[in-house]
Amino acid sequence: MPSSCPICEIADKVRAKRERRKDARPGELLAAALELFVEKGFAATRAEEVAKRAGVSKGTLFLYFASKEELFKAVVRENISGRFTEWNAEFESFQGSTADLLRYSVRAWWERIGSTKASGITKLMMSEASNFPELASFYQHEVIQPGHDLLRRVLQRGVDQGEFEPMDLKYGVYIVLAPMLFLAMWKHSLGTCSAAGMEIDPDHYITVQVDTILLGLTKRPATGAAPLNAKAP
C-alpha cells in the first residue's frame, strides 16, 4: 500500500478544523449577541461588537444573519421561544396535582430561563419595545402569547380537575406571571447592587410566591363559621 502523505494529512486536519469552526460560528455569534444585548440593550449594541466578541469579522456575522434584527430574533428563538414544544410536551406528560405542576413550572422557568442571561431579554423588551415595534410584535407572537397559552392550560387543568376555583383565566395568567417578571427584572437591575437585607433568595421567593398564589392571602374561617363574604342577617 502507498504510504500516506504527511502534508495531505496536515491539510485534511486543517480543513476539518475549519469546518468545525464554521459549524460552531452561529452558536458563538448567538452567545456573544445575547451577552451584549443584555449588557447594553438592543439599540446600543452594534453588529461589529457582536462579531468582535465572537472572534469573527462583521462580514462573517452577516453571512449568517441578514441584520441585527434577525440576529436578535435568532437569540430569542435559541434561548426562549424554541423551547415551547418541549415545555408543552412536559405539560402533557406531567403526573401529579396541578398545584405541583404550577410549582414545577415556575421553578423550571427559573432554572432554565430566569437564572440565566436569557432573562435579561425580558428587561430589554420592556424598556425598548416602544422604539422597535416590529421586534415587539415578534416577541409578542413568539414568547408572550405561547407563554400565556401554556400558563392558561396549567390553570385550566386545575379548574377542570376541581383543584382550583373558577377564574378569569386571562387575568389569572398575570397572577402567575407577575412574580416571575419581577424576579427577572430584579436580577438585571437592583439585584446587582442590593443593600444589606434587601437581597432576594430566588428559591425562597418562588416558594413564598407560589404558596401565596395557591392559598391566597385571606385567612380561612374556622370550621362552622360563616364565610368571610357572608352578609349579616
N, C-alpha and C positions, 0 to 999 in steps of 0.2 A: 504493500500500500504506500502511496506517496506520503511523504512527511508533511505535516501541517505547516502552514506558513505563519511564522510569528507575527509578521506585520499584519496579515489578514485577521489574525485573532485579535490583535490590539484594535484594529479598525472596527471589528464586529462588536467588541466591548464598548467602544466609544459610541457607536450607533445605538446600541441597546441602552446605554446610559442616557443618551439624548432623548430616546423615545420615552423612557420612564419619566424623565424631567418634563417632557412635553405633556404627558398624561397627567402629571401632578399639577401643572400650572393653573388650571381652572380652580382647583381646590385652594391653592396657595393665594390666588387672587381674591377669592371669596373670603378667606380668613383675614387677609390684610384689609379688605374693604369693610368687613364687619368691625374690626378694631377701630378703624378711622371714622366710620360713620357714628359709632357710639362715642368716641372721644370728642369729635369735632362737630357732629351734625352733618346732615346731607349737604346743605348749601356750602358749608365751609370746606368740605372735603374735595380735593382736586384729583383728577384721574392720575396725574403724574405722581402724586403722593402714594396712591394705592400701588401703582406699578413699582415705584422705588422700594416700598416696604416688602413687596412680594419678590423683589430681586429681578424684575424684568423691565423692558422698555415700555414706554407709553404705547408705542405702536403694537407691541405684543398684546397688551391688555385689550386693545380694540379689535384684535383678531378673534378674541373670544366673546367680547361683549360690545355691542354696537355703540353704546352710550353709557354715561354714568347712571342714567335712569334704569337702563336694562341691567346694569351691574347690581344696583340696589334691589331690583326685583328678584334677581338670582340669589342674592344674600337672604332675602326673606323666605324664598322657597326652600333654600338649602337648610335653613335653621328653624323655620316655624311651619309654614303652610304645607310643606311637603310631608309633614308627619301626620296630617289629619286622617289619612287612610288607616295608618297604624292605630291611631287613638280610637277611631270608630270601631275598629276590629276588637280592641280591648273592651270597649263598652259592650259589644255583642256577646263576648265570651265571659264576662265577669260573673262570678258566682258569689252570692252574698247579699246582704241587705243594701238598700240604696244609701243608707247613712254611711256604710262602709265604702260604697262606691264613690260617694261625694268626698269623703276623707282621702281616698286613694287618688282621686282625680286632682285635687288641689295639691297634694304632696308630689304627685308625678309632674305636675306643671312646674313646681318649684325646682325639683331635681333636674328636669330636662331643659327648662327654659329660664325660669326666674333666677336661678342661681348662676346662670351663665351670662356671657357677654350679650347673647341674643336678646335678653330682657331690656337692654338699652334701646332696642328698636322701638319699644313702646313709648319711651320718653321722647325719642326723636320724632315719632309721628304726632304725638300730642302737641309738640312745640312747633312743628314745621308744616303740618298738614295743610293749613290755610294758604301757604305760599306755593304749594305743589299739589294742586287739586287732582291731577292725573295720578300721581302716586297715592294720594289719599283714597281715590276711588279703587285703585288696585288693592291697597291694604284692606279696605272695607270688604272687598269681594273675596280675597284670598285668606284673610286672617280673622277679621272681626265676625263676619257672617258665619263661617264654619265653626268658629268658637262658640258663638251664641247657639247655633243649632245643636252642637254637642251637649252643652250645658242644659239646654231645654230638654233634650232627651233624658238626661240624668234626672232632672226634676219631674218630668212627666212619668218616668218609671216609678218614682216614689209615690206620686199621686195615684197612678193606676193600681199599684200594689197595696194601697191603703196605708202606706207608711207616712206620707206627708199629707197635710191639709191641702185641699184645692187652692190654687193661687192663680194670680195673673202671671203667666209664665214669661211674658215679655219683660216684666219688671223683676220677676223672681230671679232671672238670669243675672241682673245687675247686682242683686244682693250678694251673689257669689263672686262676681267679677270685681266688685269694689275693693275688698281687702286684698285681692291678688294684684290689682293695678297699683294700689297704694304701696305694697311691698316692693314692686318693681321700680316705682318712681323713687321711693326712699333709697333703695340700693344705689341708684345712679345720681343722687343729689345729696340730701342731708346725711344720708347714711355713710357717706365718705368722710364726714367730719363731725360725727355726733358728739355732743358734750357728754361728760360722765353722767351715767344714769339714764341717758336717752337712747342708748343702744337698743336695737331690736334683735332678739334671738329668733330667726326665721322659723325654726321648728316649733318653739313655744307659741309664737304668734299665730302660726297656722292652726295649731291645736285649739287655741282660745277662739279664734275666728270661726272655725268650722263648728265647734261645740255651741257657740252662741247662735249661729245660723240654725242649727238643728234644734236647739232647745228654746231659743227666744230669750228675751230679757225679762218678761213678765213672770213673777213668781206664781207657781201653780197653787190654786186654792186647796185647802185641806179636804180630805175625803168627806163628802156630805155637805160641804159648804156651798153656798150659791156661787155660780160663776162670777168672775170679776166684772163682766159686762152685763150682768143681770140687772133689770130695772127694779127699783124699790116698789113695793105694793102701794 
